[in-house]
Amino acid sequence: MTCLKKVAPAILLVLCMFVCVNEIMADEFKLIPSLTVRGEYNDNIFYSADDTEDDFITTISAGLELIERTERLDLNLLALLSPFFYADYNDLDDIDQNYMGRVSYKINPSFGVNADALYDVSNRRDRDVETTGIVVSNDKRKRGAAGIGFDYTITEKSAMALSFDYLKDKYDSTNIDRQDLEDYRALLGFTHKLSQFERPTIGRLNFGFERYQFEGQDIQTSDTYNYFGTVGAQHWFSETVNLLIDFGARYTDADFLTLQLVPPFGIVEDNNKGWGGTGQAILEIQGELTRGSIRIAYGVLPASGRGTTVQRSDVVLNLRTKLSERSVIAIATGFYNNKADGDEFSLRELDENTFFIRPTLRWEIFDKFTLDAGYMFNYVDDRVANDDVRRNLVYLQVAYGLPLFE
């Protein structure tokens, strides 16, 4: 966490400097205060397979967002506080917090730099279910992240990008599964326009390194190195439809603590190395009325809140379409499989299938005033524990955001 505390303030300071220097000559400058009130009914607040408990939850979110764009600069700062209140289980009441900064700057037509920083405090069991398929406890998680990236246009057809990212998850819990996570990533990518195709097509080549460390009660329980390389392409079938495919190989080297069941008994260090595949396919639609994507992906990733790295497969669909000038209907649905053998990345064995579906309807009642209604269904099949969990959630939300200085 010491590294993050040093890096994140420096990045945020750079963001603030950009604001001060470019404010006068900004092409677009917005300061947007917002207020959101959300009421929801949850029929399984503890994600329990048996003896389910339901409750009504009210969340009030107050936020402030700053947006500034010039010919070279794209800056976004956000602060959001979201206290939530349970009707019956008042001991679960808490405050989610989110602070985020992101900036990209074009130094010259060929060279650009971008940076981001985040600090997030979350308390809800379903905080990650739509992005990882993982359901965790109500333990408070403090997440800090920072990253920096560079992009360079080599020729009219070729470009490269380099990025470094760091993430730290810290849990307020002594549970063995709620281990702190440190996540280091580096990615080097190359793209090249392929002129032999009738439609625009870009070839892709990526090399990456990832390291996932889990630590509980000042003891490092697992340390996984993941190296990968992929080759792929992005092809535009039309102005509104494109397909991106990356596929390749990865090599994983994992050190972890395990139980020795023969004399001398106790906790010993173990190691597991192995090759595997990795990749993704993303189909995007960017029409005037309809926008969306479907993603299929497979790779090695950390399971925050579960204390182990996993092999994750997922299929996720996001689709939204305008019904009128003031109303939008959307659907998000996905399937995840998170799997880890007990001697693969850590002592922890995990094999879960997670499915979710979330249809929503948004209506802009007045200018800057929106009404959202939605339903979400989750299904989790835990193959290790041999049980399954179902949860239904219905919500109604009103939000107001007023851009200033437009």
Secondary structure, DSSP 8 states (H G I E B T S, - for coil): -HHHHHHHHHHHHHHHHHHHHHSTT-SEEEEEEEEEEEEEEES-TT--SSS---EEEEEEEEEEEEEEE-SSEEEEEEEEEEEEEESS-GGG-EEEEEEEEEEEEEEETTEEEEEEEEEEEE--TTTTTTTT-----S--EEEEEEEEEEEEE-SSSEEEEEEEEEEEEEES---TT--EEEEEEEEEEEEEE-TTSSS-EEEEEEEEEEEEEEEETTEEEEEEEEEEEEEEEEEESSSSEEEEEEEEEEEEEEEEEEEE-SSS-EEEEEEEEEEEEEEEEEEEEE-SSEEEEEEEEEEEEEETTTTEEEEEEEEEEEEEEESSSSEEEEEEEEEEEEEE-TTTTSS--EEEEEEEEEEEEEEEEETTEEEEEEEEEEEEEETTTTEEEEEEEEEEEEEEE--B--
